[in-house]
Amino acid sequence: MLQQIMQSMEVNPENGNIILKEHHLQIEKGMQLKDLQQTEFYKNYNNGMRDVKTGYFWYYFDAVDVKGYKLSFDMCFLGDTLDKIFMNTYEESDAKTWDDWSEAKEMKVFERNNQFLSMILGIRPTKKKKTPYPTCTFNFPWGNAWSVYDPRSATSFMGIHYD
């Protein structure tokens, strides 16, 4: 695996574009797969693809260090066009097996994801709720960024949704 590089990351509040400066990568609404595949980020961190047989394709990437957080990206393409972005923070203390997992540990991941989003977006959440699932949402004119703990899958994750 490549050595992790401390990166800066920005989310443009006007359009939701995600910028990883060190990789000259800009992830944006409507991004084409061919454009992503030409990036250093894709070439160095791509960790596989899954065709879900519905026209959607998920591309997975190894974690990179972003402002002190280990951050992974999963990008979903409908055909050749970016549809959604899932992200997650990771620490060595996170559960690696079911024997090590607890809801309390997973809620720490949820809170860490919320802190990461607040830091990277530069704002506090627009909406927080506890039911039916703990969720944190940051609303923008272009869509939203969100974080959730899903007890059905026993995981926490976050993402960007473009309207």
Beta strands, then each sheet from edge to edge (+ up, - down):
strand 1: 6-7
strand 2: 9-11
strand 3: 18-20
strand 4: 25-27
strand 5: 46-51
strand 6: 56-61
strand 7: 64-66
strand 8: 69-78
strand 9: 81-90
strand 10: 127-129
strand 11: 135-140
strand 12: 143-150
strand 13: 155-162
sheet 1: 1+ 7+ 8- 6+ 5-
sheet 2: 1+ 7+ 8- 9+ 13- 12+ 11- 10+
sheet 3: 2+ 3- 4+
end
